Amino acid sequence: MSLEEFYRHFRWWMEPGDDGALRRFKAIVSFFEGQEVAASKVLDLCAGTGIAGVAAAKALSASELTLVETRKEDMEKVREWLEIAGINPKLSLVAGDVLKLPSLVGKHDLAVLWGHTMPHFDPFQAVTLFSGVASVLSDDGAFFIEETDRIKRFLFGSSYRDFLVERRTPEYVLVSLHEGYDVRRGVERRGYYRLPGFERIADMELRLWDLASQLALGRIFFREAELITPGEHGVSEVLVFRRPKGKIAREVYSEPQNSMGV
Ligand SMILES: C[S@@+](CC[C@H](N)C(=O)[O-])C[C@H]1O[C@@H](n2cnc3c(N)ncnc32)[C@H](O)[C@@H]1O
């Protein structure tokens, strides 16, 4: 199914005539009003109808607004959002793929990727997207992504959360319970108990990685990344990284890495 067909049926809340979309629009305006960010050139990526770009441009009194979106049809509706917002920035509509960003747009101060859009990109495309955005932003520019943590919503929101029998031995049964989730670090807090007796034996913080994210991360620091799928060797999937990029790796290694950016 094409992206056009998908969004025709999915009906995301971004139509200017829709009450829910208008509530979203107002919420985005007030979000950006509360941010310490200055921008005269706003770039709305995967813009849809441009709801987020217009909201950010209004909140920050931007003089230029650029939308990048593959589906032209929706992008034209940005004029209705501008009318609702009562603003008139210099407008550029770019019909294209955000993964080719540096060839599509010039420098901007603020880029927004709004509306839980990251599922459209695999981890490798995510690296292209991020590096592309970083290269079209001014030195003091900022990139804002509205997202949700799907591990939390879909996985822990369903079966895995409740109660898991981890090991069954003749002497005891080891069970684990979901006891919380740290959104910033992307780790689950899990308590482990021994039955019978329900004796607490461990607190763990665990990250549920997928393979592709690890490959993509490794690809930043190595020129080659490969996944060997299980064969006759009796091992699971094996990720192989070759030809390290020493300079980038050393530079990043020297910076503290955590989700708070401090
Ligand atoms: C969930 S909608 C979000 C729209 C809008 N940002 C909002 O907040 O309402 C995601 C949008 O991304 C667009 N899109 C998906 N992949 C794209 C790509 N590679 N380049 C440009 N636009 C893309 C889709 O056509 C769709 O309009």
The ligand as a MOL file (V3000), in Angstrom:
LIG
                    3D

  0  0  0     0  0            999 V3000
M  V30 BEGIN CTAB
M  V30 COUNTS 27 29 0 0 0
M  V30 BEGIN ATOM
M  V30 1 C 2.2320 10.8810 11.1620 0
M  V30 2 S 2.2810 12.0150 9.8300 0 CHG=1
M  V30 3 C 2.7270 13.4820 10.6820 0
M  V30 4 C 2.3230 14.7200 9.9230 0
M  V30 5 C 2.5800 16.0300 10.6660 0
M  V30 6 N 3.9980 16.2250 10.9310 0
M  V30 7 C 1.7910 16.1120 11.9350 0
M  V30 8 O 2.3630 16.2980 13.0270 0
M  V30 9 O 0.5510 15.9910 11.8770 0 CHG=-1
M  V30 10 C 3.7690 11.5540 8.9830 0
M  V30 11 C 3.9890 12.2210 7.6440 0
M  V30 12 O 5.2830 11.8770 7.1540 0
M  V30 13 C 5.2280 11.8140 5.7210 0
M  V30 14 N 6.4110 11.0580 5.2920 0
M  V30 15 C 6.6860 9.7540 5.5630 0
M  V30 16 N 7.8860 9.4230 5.0730 0
M  V30 17 C 8.4060 10.5430 4.4880 0
M  V30 18 C 9.6350 10.8380 3.8300 0
M  V30 19 N 10.5830 9.8930 3.6720 0
M  V30 20 N 9.8350 12.0840 3.3770 0
M  V30 21 C 8.8850 13.0470 3.5340 0
M  V30 22 N 7.6950 12.8290 4.1530 0
M  V30 23 C 7.4550 11.5800 4.6290 0
M  V30 24 C 3.8880 11.1680 5.4680 0
M  V30 25 O 3.4300 11.3780 4.1610 0
M  V30 26 C 3.0280 11.8470 6.5360 0
M  V30 27 O 2.4090 12.9970 6.0450 0
M  V30 END ATOM
M  V30 BEGIN BOND
M  V30 1 1 1 2
M  V30 2 1 2 3
M  V30 3 1 2 10
M  V30 4 1 3 4
M  V30 5 1 4 5
M  V30 6 1 5 6
M  V30 7 1 5 7
M  V30 8 2 7 8
M  V30 9 1 7 9
M  V30 10 1 10 11
M  V30 11 1 11 12
M  V30 12 1 11 26
M  V30 13 1 12 13
M  V30 14 1 13 14
M  V30 15 1 13 24
M  V30 16 1 14 15
M  V30 17 1 14 23
M  V30 18 2 15 16
M  V30 19 1 16 17
M  V30 20 1 17 18
M  V30 21 2 17 23
M  V30 22 1 18 19
M  V30 23 2 18 20
M  V30 24 1 20 21
M  V30 25 2 21 22
M  V30 26 1 22 23
M  V30 27 1 24 25
M  V30 28 1 24 26
M  V30 29 1 26 27
M  V30 END BOND
M  V30 END CTAB
M  END
